[in-house]
């Protein structure tokens, strides 16, 4: 289960995957920003990695901008849950950030996504602040 760079012809499928992955939160009445916008631009910039094909099972959006990489999105298709896809994508993000010389990796999640906050804390992220409903987190990396 090795992530690969996404191809431009996958933009629509990846946007749909992201929307499907976040639908359970919307079903809980969590007010989320647009989570799938700009997928084509991120693919063109080389900032999107994918696991699986036709249809993809997981996607990672990561910007490598030392000193801190920015984990913009990790999404797993509902049919890919429980297969280790999310973990593989997060480990890939950490490796890419380390290889790029980043000393940390940052992300923002929603305050109502308690399970995501707990998962990132379990994986070594610490909360660094809040901006409205956004919970800002950072993980220090050894390079």
Secondary structure in CASP SS format (residue, H / E / C, confidence):
PFRMAT SS
TARGET T0000
AUTHOR 0000-0000-0000
METHOD secondary structure of the structure
MODEL  1
X C 1.00
X C 1.00
X C 1.00
X E 1.00
X E 1.00
X C 1.00
X C 1.00
X H 1.00
X H 1.00
X H 1.00
X H 1.00
X H 1.00
X H 1.00
X H 1.00
X H 1.00
X H 1.00
X H 1.00
X H 1.00
X H 1.00
X H 1.00
X H 1.00
X H 1.00
X H 1.00
X H 1.00
X H 1.00
X H 1.00
X H 1.00
X C 1.00
X C 1.00
X C 1.00
X C 1.00
X C 1.00
X C 1.00
X C 1.00
X C 1.00
X C 1.00
X C 1.00
X C 1.00
X H 1.00
X H 1.00
X H 1.00
X H 1.00
X H 1.00
X H 1.00
X C 1.00
X C 1.00
X C 1.00
X E 1.00
X E 1.00
X E 1.00
X E 1.00
X C 1.00
X C 1.00
X C 1.00
X C 1.00
X C 1.00
X C 1.00
X E 1.00
X E 1.00
X E 1.00
X E 1.00
X E 1.00
X E 1.00
X C 1.00
X C 1.00
X C 1.00
X C 1.00
X E 1.00
X E 1.00
X E 1.00
X E 1.00
X E 1.00
X E 1.00
X E 1.00
X E 1.00
X E 1.00
X C 1.00
X H 1.00
X H 1.00
X H 1.00
X C 1.00
X C 1.00
X C 1.00
X C 1.00
X H 1.00
X H 1.00
X H 1.00
X H 1.00
X H 1.00
X H 1.00
X H 1.00
X H 1.00
X H 1.00
X H 1.00
X H 1.00
X H 1.00
X H 1.00
X H 1.00
X H 1.00
X C 1.00
X C 1.00
X C 1.00
X C 1.00
X E 1.00
X E 1.00
X E 1.00
X E 1.00
X E 1.00
X E 1.00
X E 1.00
X C 1.00
X C 1.00
X C 1.00
X H 1.00
X H 1.00
X H 1.00
X H 1.00
X H 1.00
X H 1.00
X H 1.00
X H 1.00
X H 1.00
X C 1.00
X C 1.00
X C 1.00
X E 1.00
X E 1.00
X E 1.00
X E 1.00
X E 1.00
X E 1.00
X C 1.00
X C 1.00
X E 1.00
X E 1.00
X E 1.00
X E 1.00
X E 1.00
X E 1.00
X E 1.00
X C 1.00
X C 1.00
X C 1.00
END
